């Protein structure tokens, strides 16, 4: 007895319903009828032998199995897209090497040295963010990327480089605004404007729902810019790596060193499926120039 292989198309339908929390909204987003979408989701549930959604008067809610599938489906869909992208570009960009970087990681000296070491390559550098770093790696827009851990396990080769302290963004009107540092325990009365898994030490309020549909007041702000705008309004706080603070300076937001939380590790990452020899060369150069020195 064997299960059918997962249908990528049905996985896309499932993710749409999970993100919209509504079959009606998801059907509109997918340009299909609601009954047709419901049939596809039922077929997926039958293939898997699990119930993915609970449907009641309050709306459409993911079951425990649904939450797990959503967590796994997103990188799977991104990987499928990446396979197509890399197949299209492999032949015409054999000498292209693209490096992803984000605020707080100075890459210019490394890129210059690598260009000297590998003159045969056409090197490009693109800006990423902590919210889309995985997407850039999965869809093939970058060959390597400086990232902040964690990343999904089992998908990437990861070269840890250095730990980075974390700061908390508060409104410039907040009573703590004149301080240099604050302990995470002192923020228990505040709302964290991000997934609490980003800050395991957090013990304050987290009333927001990470899978609420766009426009829902219970939804996490989607971007760092949205988070900081909400912080400026005095509606919560946002925790980020210290190196990113200078990039997002605003007069109505202050950044305090956050004590009582673990630092975030900066690393270099690339796909486990890549065999380009220059990847190892670049990884070793990054380890030498950014990694910990000899004991």
N, C-alpha and C positions, 0 to 999 in steps of 0.2 A: 504494500500500500504506500502510495507516495502523494504528497501534496503538489498542486500545480505551482509552477514558478510564479513569483509575484509579478503582477501586471503593472508596469510603470505608469500606464495611463490611469489606472484605478488609484494608484498611490497619489497621483497629482490631484485627482478628485477628492480623495480623503483629506489631504492637506488643506485644500480650499475650504472644505466644510469645517475642519478643525479650527482654522484661522478665523473664519467668519462666524462660527458658533451658530450657524443657521443654514439649512438646506436651501432656503429661498435665496438668500444673499449669495451663497456659493454658486447656485445655478446661474444667477445673473452674471456673476463674475466669469463663469466658464462658458457663457453663451449657450446654455443647454436648458432643457426643461427640468423642473424640479422632480417630476416622477422618474425621468430617465436617470437623473443623478442618484435618486434613492435606490433605483435598481442596481446601479453600479456599486454603491456602497454595500448593499445587501450581498451582492456577489463576492465582494472582497471579504466581508465577514464570514461568508460560507467557506471561501478558500482557506482562510486562516483558522476557522473554527472558534472564533471569539466574537464577542459583542464589542464594538468600538465606540458606540454612542448611546447615551440614554436620552430619550426624547420625551419631554413632558411639557406642561404649560409654561414653565419657566424658560424653555428653550432647548437647545441641543448641547449636551455636556459630554465630554470625553470620559470614558471609563478608564480604569487603571491600564488595561490593555491598549486603549486608544492613546493615552499619554505616552506609553512606551513606543508605540508605532510612530507617533508624530516625531518623537526624539530621533528615531532611527531613519525615518523616511526622508527628512529634509536633506541630510548629507547624501543619502542614496540618490535622490533626484539630482542633486548638484553634481554628483559624480557621473551620472548618466549624461548630463549636459556637457560635462568636461570631456568625456570620451569623444563626443561628437566634435567639440571645439578643437581638441588636439589632433584629431584625425584630419580635419580640414586644413590646419595650419602647419602640420609637421613637414610637408614637402616644400612649402614655399618659404619657410622661415628657419632653415636649418642652422643659420648662423646667428639667430636672434637669442638674446639672453636677457630676460626681464626680471628686475629686482623690485620687490615690494617693500616699502618702508612706512613707518607711521611716526607721528610726533613723539619726540623724546629719544629717538634713536638716530645718532649722527652717522650717516653712511658715506658721506663724501670721500673721506680718506680711503675707505675700503674699496669703493667703486673705482677710484683712481688707480689704486694698486692692482686691482683685478684686471682693469683695462690694460695695464702694462704687462701683466702676466699672460693674458689671453687676447692678443691683438687680432686674432681671427674672428672674434665675436663682435656683433653689433649690439652694444649694451644699452638698455633702456631702464629708467628708474621711474616707478609710479607710486603715487601716494595712496595708502590704504588707511583704514581706521580699525579700531578694536572690534567694531560691530560687523565689519565685512571681511576681516582677514581670512577667514575660512573660505568664503565665496571666491576670493581672488585665487586662492590655491586650487580649489576644486575645479573651477571652470577654465583653468589654463591661462588666465590673463597674466600670471607671473610664474616664473620658473622656481624662484625662491622668495621667501617673504620673512621679514623680521616681524615676529608676533609676540604677543603676551599670552602666556599660558593661563588656563588650560586650553588644549585643543581636543577634538574628538579622538578617542584612543584607536590605535590600529590603522590609521589612515595616512600618517605622515612620519617621515624621519625628522626627529627633533634634536637640535643641538642647543642645550641650555647655555646662556651667555652670562647674564648677571641679574641679581635680584634688584628690584626697584621698589622703593617705599611708596606708600599710598597716601593720598590726600583726600579730604572731604570738601566738597563745594557747598558753601552756605550763602544765603543772602547777605549782602553787605549791611543789611539792617538787623541781622540776627545779633543777640546779646554776646555771642562768642566771637563776633567778627574782628575784635581787636586782639584776639589771642593768636599765638604762633602755632599752637598745637592743641589738640583735644583728644580725649580718650573715647573709644567707641561706646563705652558704658555711659558716658555723659550725653549721648544722643538718643537715649531710649524713648524720649517723648516725640521724636521726629519720625517722619515717613521717609523710607528709603525708596528712591525713584528708579529702581532697577531690580532685576531678578535677585532675590536674597542669596541665591547660590553663588553670586559674584562676591559676596561678603559673608562667609560662613559664620563669622563672629558676631554678626548683627543680631541685636535683641530688641530693636525698636519696632515700630509699626510697619507693616507691609500689607496694606489693604488692597493693593492693585492686583489685577489678574493678567498674567503674561499672555494668555491666549484669547483675551477679549477682542472683539472686532474693532477695526479702526473707527474712531469717533466715539467709542464707548468711554464714559468717564472713569471706568475701572481699568483702563488699559495703561500699561507702562508707556511712557514717552518712547517713540520709536528711534530717535537719534540722540546723540550727545547734545546737539544744539537745542532740541526740544527739552531735554532734561534740565539744561542750564537755564532755559527760559522759565521753567517751572520753579527751579531753585530761586531765581531772582524774584519771583512773585511771593516767596516765603512759604511755598507749599510743600517743601521737603528738602532732602539733601541728596547728593550724588557722590559716590566714591570712585576715584580714578587713580591711575598710576601718576606719580609725581611728575614724570617727564612730559605728560600731556598738558599740565596746567598752563605753562607758558603759551602754548598754542591756542588755548581757549580763554585768554584774558578778557574780562569784562569789568566795567566799573561797578556793576550792581551785584557782582559775585566775588566772594573771597575764597581762598584755598588755605586750609589749615592742615598741617601734618596730622595724620590720623594714627594715634597710638592704639595698641591692643589688637591690631590686625596683622596678618602675615603679609610680607611683601609680595609683589607679583613678579614672576620670573620672565625676563625677556629672553627670547630664543630665536633661532633661525629654523625654518621649517620648509620642507619640500615633499612632494608626493613620494610614497614608497614605490610607486610604479615607474618612476623616472630612472633612466639609465645613463643620462648625459654625464660624461666624465667630469665636465666642468663644475657640476654640482658639488662633488666632493672637494674639488679645489677651492671653490668659493666658501664652503662650510669650514674648511680648515683655516682659511684666511680670516674668516669672521671670528672663529674661536681664538685665534692668535691675537687679533687686534681688539676684541671686545670681551673675551672670556676672562676668567680668573687667572691671575698670574701664577707662577710656580710657588708651591708652598715653602 
